[in-house]
């Protein structure tokens, strides 16, 4: 990942927000609106609460500046993504507790099998916790060694304004709103597309008692055997 602090510098101009679809989505980009119904969201939220209890959220830092992200983060699975003054990387233990990441919930493994169209399992699930004023700057997921596998993203809680660009930072961007239960798949030509979260819309979901948004992103990190 690059430039995740939430700073708006370097952003291309966003397009008009659209609900749940692009008129001409890039190849490999899929959105599955409402793929998880409310009971499935509640069950997954219970799983994620157990993950957060075992692996407390931390606030990543930008490597060059030490500036903290506006989102808090944790991970589950064999590997977890971290960012600090030492750089962006995947590692097998929590950066603060030193303990291994908790296992990935079976519901996420099943979801990957259902939507990823990739024969090998994910190795990491990033858990991003957004407060009402959090955002995620335009970036692309490029710290993995396996780009044939997609990134699968799950939204829980308040709606966000998601922005998708192209393979170059200066490419035109388009925006849409992602609601609780929506799933996005970034694969094929869209696997290395720039993307980000411009804002959260507080009060748009009752899933999280205190409000906010949780985003889960499943990744395959190492080359498939």
N, C-alpha and C positions, 0 to 999 in steps of 0.2 A: 504494500500500500504506500501511496505517496500523498503528502500534503493533507493530512487528516485532522488538522487542528480545528477546523471549522472556519478559518479565515476565508474571507470572500475574495481576496486578491487573486487575480489570474483567472477568474471565472469568465467563461463566455456568457453572452446574454441568454437568459433562460427563455424558453418558448412559453406559449400560453398553456396554463395547467389544464390537463384533461383528466377525466375520471376513468381509470381502469384500462385504458388502451392507448396505443399510438395508431394513427391512421396507416402509417407504413413502418411497422417495427423493423429494426435491423435484424438481419439473419442471425438466428441463434438466440434472440431475445424472446422470452415468453413470460407472460403474466397470467396467472391463474386466479382471477378474482374470487374471493370467498371460498377458496379451496378447503379451508378448515372451518367447519361450522362452530357455533358457540360451545357446545360440549367438548369438541376436540380442542378448541383453544384453551378451555379451562383445564382440561387434562394435561395439555402440554405446559401450561403455566405452572401447574403443580410440580411437574418434572423439573422445570427451570428453577423454581424456588429451591428445590433440593440441591441443584447444581450450585446455586449462589451461596447456599449455606456451607457447602463443602469447599468452595473456591471463592472467597470473598472478592467482590468487585474492586478493581484498582483503576487508577486514572493514568492512562498511557501518556508519554511525553514525546514531543517531536525530537528526533535525534540531534539535529543541528543546534536548536535553540533551547531545548529543555521545556518549551511551552507545553502546558498540559492540554490534552484534548478536552472538549466540552462534554464528551460522552464518557461514561464509566464502562468498564469492560471486564469480562472474565471469559473462560473457555471450558469446554468439555470435550472429551475424546482423547486419543493417544497423544495429540499434539495441540498446542495452543499458540496463538499469535500474540506477540508482545512488541512494544515499542518503547525505547528509552534512549538515553544518550549513547548507548552501545549500538543502536541501530534497530531496524525492523527485522524480525526473525520469528521462526517457529521453534518452540522448545517443549520438552516433555513435562516441565514442572512449573508451578505457579511462581511468578517473579518475586513475590513477597513472602509466601509461606514456605516455599521450597518443596511443597508436596506435589505429587503427580495430580494431573487434572482428573476430575471425576469422569466416569464412563459416560459416553453419549447415550441419552435416553433411547430406548427401543423405538419410540414413536418417531424420532428423527431418522433413525436408520431405515424404518419402513417408508417414511416419506421420500427419502433419497431414492430408494429402489423404485418408488412409484413415478417419480417425475424427472430424475436426472438423466435417464437413458445412457447410463455408464455402468459397466459390469462390475466395477470394484467399489468398495465402501468408502465413505468419507473418513478422514482421519482427524479432522478438527471442526469444531463448531464454535464460532465466535459469538459471544452473547454481549450485544451492545445495549446499554441502558441509557435512554434519552430522557432527561428532564424536559420541562416545557420550553426552555430556551436553548436546548442543545441542538447541534447541527453537525454534519460531517462533510468536510470540504471535498471538492472534486478530486477524485483519485481513481486509480485502477488497481486491481488485485493481481500483483505480479511477483509476490515473494514465494510462490509455490514453484515446484519443479515439474508439475504436471498440469499442462494447459488443455489437454484433451478432455479433461473432466470439467463440467460446468461448476459455477458457484450457484448454490440454491439458497435463496433468501426468504425468510418467513417473518411476517409482520404481526406483532401482538400489541394491542393497546391503541393509543391515540393515532389518528391518521397523520401521515407525513407528506411533505412535498418532495418527491423523488426526482432527481434530474439525471438524464442519460445523455452522454455525448458519443463521440466516435473514438477512433484509435489514437488521435492526436488531441492534445489539450485544447488547441484552438478550434477544433471542429464545432459545428453548430450543436447546441444542446436542446433537448425537449424535456418537458416536465409533465408529471402526472401525480395523482394522489394515490398513496397506498394505504389501505385500511386494514384493520385487524382481521386476520385470517387469510389475507392475500399472500400469494407466493410468487416470487420472481425467479426465473432461471436465466442466468447469463452463460451461454455456451456458444459454440461455433465461433463465428466472426465477432460476436458480441462479448466473448469471454474476457477480452482485454480492453473493453470499452471503458472510458472514463464515466464515473457516476458519483453521485453524492446525495446528501439529504439537506435541503435548504432550510426547512423549518418543520416544527411540530404544531399541530392544531389541537390545543388543549380542550378537553371536554368532549371529544368526538367519540370516545369509547368508554364503557363502564367496566371493561375487563379488569383493569388494574385499579384497585381501590384508591390509591393515591394519585392516579393519573400517570401520564407519561407513556413512553413507547419502549418495547423490547424488540430488537431485531436479532434474529438468529441467522447466521450465514454458515452453511456447510461447505467444506472444501476437501478436496483430495490434494495432499501436499506433495507426496513422493511419487515417483513414476510407478505406474501400474506394473505388476510383475508380468 
